[in-house]
Each structure stands twice: as structure tokens, then as C-alpha cells.
Amino acid sequence: MKTLAKSDNEVEKKVFENLDIYQLHSSLKIEANHEAFKRPKEGRRKIILATNIAESSITIPDVSFVIDFGLYKELNYSSHNRMERLDLK
């Protein structure tokens, strides 16, 4: 079993070794959001995980592909609980 776990870890390292992964959303500090706008180094790929608001309101020049999962949060009011809540749709 240890051999399998070791080989899985090696595969994971190989898959992610040339990737720079960034988050982009309003609850991050400005400095963290700015990291997503930097060009990746030669031979590396940049992946940005963004909210639908961030995705629609900014332009990052070196982006080749956008994958939209179609998920969003919607503010709804529950008359039963008399509270607003964010529902994932």
C-alpha cells in the first residue's frame, strides 16, 4: 500500500510541477489578487480560480482558455426563516 501512495504522490508532483495556481475573488487581499495578473515564467502554465463576478469584470491578457462551471451564488429570502441566504446554483 505504501508503494501505491508513493507513486500517487510522484504523479501529483509531476502534474503540478509546471503550474502556478491563483485564486481571484473579493475576499482576498489586493496583493494576492495582483499575483494572478503576473505573466508566468517560461515553460509554466497559469491557472486562475475565480468567482463569476471576478471572471466577468476583469481582463487578464495572457489567458488562453476559460472554463465556466456555471455555478453561482444567489441571494434569496426565506419567508419561513425570515432570513436572507446565499444559495449555490
VOFI-473633 format. One record per residue: residue in one letter; x, y, z of N, C-alpha, C in turn. Coordinates in steps of 0.02 Angstrom, whole numbers, plus 32768, in hexadecimal, padded with zeros to 4 digits. Atoms other than C-alpha are relative to their C-alpha. Example, Ala and Ser with C-alpha at 12.3 -4.5 7.8 and 13.67 -1.06 7.14 Angstrom:
# residues 2
A802D7FC5800082677F1F8186802D803C8000S7FD67FC57FFD82AC7FCB81657FD980378025
//
This chain:
# residues 89
M80297FC48000800080008000802B803F8000K7FD37FC67FFE809180778024801B800F7FBAT7FE57FF7804380D3805B7F747FCD80267FD5L80357FDE8025802C80927F297FFC80498015A80047FBC7FE78025812D7F97803C80287FE8K7FC37FDE801780D881597F687FFA80117FB6S80067FF4804780B481477EAE7FCA80357FF2D80347FCD8008801481B07EBE801E8045800FN7FE17FC07FEE807A82397F13802F80177FC8E7FD37FEF803680FB82337E877FDA80197FC3V802A7FEB8038807382427E037FE58046800DE801B7FBE7FEE802682D67E60803680367FF8K7FC97FD0800780CF832E7E68800D800E7FB7K7FF37FF8804780E983117DAE7FCA802A7FDEV80387FDB801E803D83557D818003804A8012F80037FBB7FE8804C83F37DE9804380267FFDE7FBF7FDF7FFB8106841A7DD78007803C7FD1N7FFB7FC8802F80ED84917D437FC4802E8002L803C7FD77FFB804E84E57D80800780348037D80087FCB7FCD8035858A7DDB7FB580098009I80487FFD7FF37F8885887E2C7FF1803B802EY80147FC47FDB7F3686297E687FB58001800CQ80477FF37FF37E9086567EB77FF380497FF1L80127FBC800F7E3586F27E837FB8800C8017H80437FEE7FE77DA387337EEB8005803A8031S80017FC27FDA7D6F87C87F5380177FFA8048S7FED80057FBA7D9887827FFE804C7FF8800AL7FB780027FFB7E5387747FD6801C80478004K7FDE7FC07FFF7ECC88017FF9801380147FB9I7FF17FE680437EF288707F6380417FE27FE5E7FBF801A80157FA788327F5E7FF97FB97FE5A800A804580167F6C877E7F4E7FDD7FFE7FBCN80227FFD80417EF787AB7EBF802F80177FC9H7FD17FE780327F8488077E65802E7FC97FE6E7FD5803880167FEA87657E5E7FE47FDF7FC2A801F8021803A7F6E87207DDF800E80247FBFF7FF47FD9803C7F9A87AB7D6580477FFB7FE7K7FBA80078016805487827D5D80067FCA7FCBR7FF380328034809487267CC580247FC4801FP7FDC803B7FE780C986737CE780477FFC7FE3K7FBC80098019818086467CD57FFE7FD07FC5E7FFA802B803A81B985ED7C387FF67FB78013G800C80477FF48178853A7C317FCD7FF08036R8032800A7FCC80F485537CB87FBC80157FE7R80457FED80108037855D7CAC7FE0801F803CK80237FDD7FCA7FCA85D07D127FB77FEA8001I804680127FF67F2385957D577FE380318032I80217FD07FD47EAD86147DA47FBC7FE58013L804080147FE77E1C85DD7E107FDB803F8016A80217FC07FF47DA1866E7E0E7FB57FF88009T80497FFE7FF97CF186987E427FE3801A7FBFN80207FE8803E7C7386C07DBA8002804C7FFBI7FFC7FB780027C7887797DEC804680157FE9A7FBB7FF080157D3687807DDD800A7FEF7FB7E7FF7801780457D30871F7D3A7FE280317FCES80227FD580307CB687987CE8801680498004S7FF07FBA7FF87D01883A7D28804A80127FF3I7FB97FF2800B7DBB88297CFE80177FE07FBET7FE0801E803A7E2B88027C6A80497FF28011I7FBB80137FF57ECE87A47C7D801C7FEE7FBBP7FEA800680457F3287B27BDB801B7FBC7FEBD7FE0803E80167F8D870A7BDB7FD57FC2800DV802D80397FF57EF4869B7BFA7FEE7FE17FBCS800F8023803E7EDC86177B737FBB7FDF8001F803F80247FFA7E4485B97BB47FDC8016803FV802A7FF37FC67DB385DC7C297FD07FC68006I802F80367FF37D52854E7C777FCD801A8033D80357FE77FD47CAC85857CC17FD67FC48016F802680397FE67C5C85037D317FB6800F8006G80477FEE7FFF7BB785627D2C7FE480048046L80187FFA7FBC7BAD856D7DE9800380488016Y80017FBD7FE57B7E860C7E427FD980008042K80267FF87FC27B3C86477EE97FCB80357FF6E80387FD280087A93869B7EEE7FE3800F8045L801D7FEA7FC17A4D87007F7E7FB57FF47FFEN804780107FFC79A286BD7FB07FE680108046Y80207FF27FC1792886EB80387FD17FC68012S802B80357FE778D58663809F7FCB801F802DS80367FE47FD7782C869E80DE7FF37FD4803DH8009802E7FC878258604814D803180128039N7FCD7FF07FCD78C8863281A88008804C800AR7FF87FB7800078BA86EE8185804980157FFDM7FB97FF38007796F86EE814F80147FFC7FB6E7FE28007804279D4870980B280377FCC8003R7FCA803080037A4C8683807B801B7FFC7FB9L7FE1800A80417AC586607FEE7FF97FB77FEDD8008804480187A9585C77F8B802E7FF57FC4L7FD7801380397B0D85707F157FD47FE37FCAK802B801680387ABA85587E6C802B7FE37FCA
//
